[in-house]
Amino acid sequence: MSNSHVRTLDYAVVDVFAERSLEGNALAIFPDGRSLSASEMQRIAREMNLSETTFILPADPATELGQGVEVRIFTTEEELPFAGHPTLGTASWLFWHHPRLRGASELRLKLRAGAIPVHFHTPAHGELGVVATMRQNDPTFGAIHDPAAIAYALGLAPADLHPSLPVQTVSTGVPFCIVPLRSVEVANRLAVPQTLARQYLAGDAAQFFFCIAPVDPPEEARWHARMQFYNAEDPATGSASGCAIAYLVRHGAVPSGHEIVIRQGVEIHRPSRITAKARLQDGAITDVYVSGRTIPVASGRLFLP
């Protein structure tokens, strides 16, 4: 590109919550978004057409060390204050490339929802990518929903929902309506009618439905998850997984402090492995941790006028 008025923006693509390349949830990362307006970031996110795209806003060393590295997160439709796989994926890119924080055991991202710390596990020899753990904000628990209304909004029958666990809105930065299903078989045939789903969520704090089902008999993964939104499906949803583990511990479905594996993305051929745990202390849920592996898969340049 010879035009002097064209801006060149480097970007990278990583797979998050992936055990192998071309699995998990792909994320586009722009290492320097300081020249971009919010409108341009949104348009670029639509161009990348992934679940999310992140933009790093570098600052002076004192600011980054004291407040965290500033990052903005966009879906193809909107900016999010927090999201799980963009947090882990962007932090992993910084672990590999940041001029001062490269190789750090922990760093913080400064997101719209606040500072999120991310801890890195030392990779074994020959191990793909890096495994990182984020501590999400302590959860807030919202409305308990009517099962019949939820089943209708999801295109299911009331009997498809879990017989003893309630449907509840939970947030660790982004609110999700956590919907426990009766079985993995129900999850496999899930086809959310988006018009009905959006109509229902318009009256709730939750932005999205996150459907989970117990794996029976239990395998390495104890829970199976799906999230269908924007007429598409998310291969892995780290923010919702934090809400889900907080919900499961609160309702006694998972013991306090016990780490579980959540699988997601299987139905769309992007298998994802998410580990999560939370603690019940003095009647409150705290210490919400979500972990996963990030693998670099591509890099490139974007040209803008």
HELIX and SHEET records of a PDB file:
HELIX    1   1 ALA A   38  MET A   48  1                                  11    
HELIX    2   2 PRO A   61  GLN A   67  1                                   7    
HELIX    3   3 GLY A   84  HIS A   97  1                                  14    
HELIX    4   4 PRO A  147  LEU A  154  1                                   8    
HELIX    5   5 PRO A  158  ASP A  160  5                                   3    
HELIX    6   6 VAL A  184  ASN A  188  1                                   5    
HELIX    7   7 GLN A  194  LEU A  201  1                                   8    
HELIX    8   8 GLY A  238  ARG A  250  1                                  13    
HELIX    9   9 VAL A  266  ILE A  268  5                                   3    
SHEET    1   A 9 GLU A  79  LEU A  80  0                                        
SHEET    2   A 9 VAL A  69  PHE A  74 -1                                        
SHEET    3   A 9 GLU A  52  LEU A  57 -1                                        
SHEET    4   A 9 ASN A  25  PHE A  30  1                                        
SHEET    5   A 9 ARG A   7  VAL A  16 -1                                        
SHEET    6   A 9 ALA A 284  LEU A 304 -1                                        
SHEET    7   A 9 VAL A 130  GLN A 136 -1                                        
SHEET    8   A 9 GLY A 114  HIS A 121 -1                                        
SHEET    9   A 9 GLU A 106  LEU A 111 -1                                        
SHEET    1   B13 GLU A  79  LEU A  80  0                                        
SHEET    2   B13 VAL A  69  PHE A  74 -1                                        
SHEET    3   B13 GLU A  52  LEU A  57 -1                                        
SHEET    4   B13 ASN A  25  PHE A  30  1                                        
SHEET    5   B13 ARG A   7  VAL A  16 -1                                        
SHEET    6   B13 ALA A 284  LEU A 304 -1                                        
SHEET    7   B13 SER A 272  GLN A 281 -1                                        
SHEET    8   B13 ILE A 260  GLN A 264 -1                                        
SHEET    9   B13 ALA A 221  ARG A 226  1                                        
SHEET   10   B13 PHE A 208  PRO A 214 -1                                        
SHEET   11   B13 PRO A 175  PRO A 180  1                                        
SHEET   12   B13 VAL A 167  SER A 171 -1                                        
SHEET   13   B13 THR A 140  HIS A 145 -1                                        
SHEET    1   C 2 GLN A 228  PHE A 229  0                                        
SHEET    2   C 2 ALA A 232  GLU A 233 -1                                        
END                                                                             
